[in-house]
Amino acid sequence: MKNRYFFLNLIAIVATVAIVFSACRKINESTELGGSLIPPVDGINTFDTLINVQTFNDTFGFLTDSQYLDKNQEFFLGKINNDPFFGKTDARMFFELKPLIYPYSFGNAHPDSLFIDSVVLVMDYIETYGDTNTVQTVNVYEMDQLPANNFNVDSNYLIRKEHFTYSSLLGSKSFAPKSLKDSVKAFNDTSASQLRIRLDNSFGTRLLSYDSSQNTLNGAYSSDSAFKSNLKGFAVRSMSSGDAVMGFNLNGANTKLAIYYRYDKRVVSTTPNIQTTVAYFSFVGSLCAAANYVQRDYTGTPVEASVGGTVSDQIVYIQTTPGTFATIKIPDLALIGNRVIHRAELIVEQLYDISDSTFRAPDLLYLDASDPSITAPYKYRTIPYDLAIDNTGGLNLLSFGSLPTMDVDGGGNKIRVWKFNLSRYVQHILTGTQSLYNLRLFAPFSFLEQYGLPPGADLTIPVNINSSVAKGRVRVGGGNHPTQRMRLRLVYSKL
């Protein structure tokens, strides 16, 4: 996960340098439709024109979204109920916390001489996406003691499915997400950036009652399998009308089950010597599993109203995995005769709204192509000739245009603008060596798709775009937008 954040920071630095140098180019974007003659490049008459595109909104559904999430990634928890365009989000977490070793004991005394003070679920906080001031109520449940609730430590789980059941409430807490940055003052723990939820003491007493004896009803600490048979894991979900999802790191030092208890330290003396201490169960990578369930609900929203139309949409709605996408068609490109393409770029402009300050845009957008010749399950391919694997083994997302630049719209609002470089792809279309595809614009986390140069010599490759699921949405101008329409810009010379 740290590598993803480093990668995004590096992109931002390089992009800043690129913007500075781009100001020195002779070719500037035309502001009007038509084949305007622009200043010559190297003595060649160069023209600039804008090609119309058509845009159609759609949503990923359960059958079309195969996003699985590795337990080492950022997990999300919380509810968004009031996004004016994208509706509701409900993010729930399921995970195990265990002793570091087996057989395990509390190490101080026999279970009969241990007494619970409190038991607290602690989660390592990373960030909040949405409104940090609206209070949310988060409940912690014990997963039901059913064989179907057995985690598989080697599995990644589909984020669109709630895989496990739960009914036993262990604890609850109401808080504003902004408070999670504060330092805490707990026994042997004064760190910041953690969510702490106190659980019922009866649950803590039950944990203290277990021992490491084999072949006994209380021998939960004898082995990992014995522990799993007594505690399947935890389910954590928001129950309130919140307006944010919060990101957590299960592998972080602040993710643990803290068991505060008292024990009698005396050895020979008849005088009680009561001491207080704490034991931790952690997210042990080799033993623990986790699943993140993220549900979207577009009922009654502009997103829902825009899906399924046959007329090009004025507004395109893009939401990060699991979310939405737009199909982009450029039929007029097939009508253009052969010419030398110096630059072909799909220009995508953010449509500003005050809610963007609460629900920010995805870090990156991505564009790929629908290839009808590909059989399921991978029906999309990277943009031929323009998206390539670089010398680091990743895709050239920076030069391709996935990272936006900042601009100002007609009302003086700061907006993001994406300019996807399709120069080689368009050139091959005009020379008759490449099929014209429908394109797909979206903000994925990761997925698999076809990659090949030339098409036909394909590989199935992993594509990693954004740093996490759940956070990020943006509205952009569609093909019919009156002032900020999506368009294909061509800079070319006649043959």
Secondary structure, 3 states (H helix, E strand, C coil): CHHHHHHHHHHHHHHHHHHHHHCCCCCCCCCCCCCEEEEEECCEEEEEEEEECEEEEEECCCCCCCCEECCCCCEEEEEEEEECCCEEEEEEEEECCECCCCCCCCCCCCHHHEEEEEEEEEEEEEEEEECCCCCEEEEEEEECCCHHHCCCCCCCEECCCCCCCEEEEEEEEEECHHHHHCECCECCECCECEEEEEECHHHHHHHHHCCCCCCCCCCCCCCHHHHHHHCCCEEEEECCCCEEEEEEECCCCCCEEEEEEEEECCCCCCCCCEEEEEEEEECCCCCCCEEEEEEEECCCCHHHHHCCCCCCCCEEEEECCCCEEEEEECHHHHHCCCCEEEEEEEEEEECCCHHHHCCCCCCCCEEEEECCCCCCCCCEEECCCCCCECCCCCECHHHHCCCCEEEECCCCCEEEEEEEECHHHHHHHHCCCCCCCEEEEECCCEEEEEECCCCCCCEEEEEECCCCCCCCEEEEECCCCCCCCCEEEEEEECC
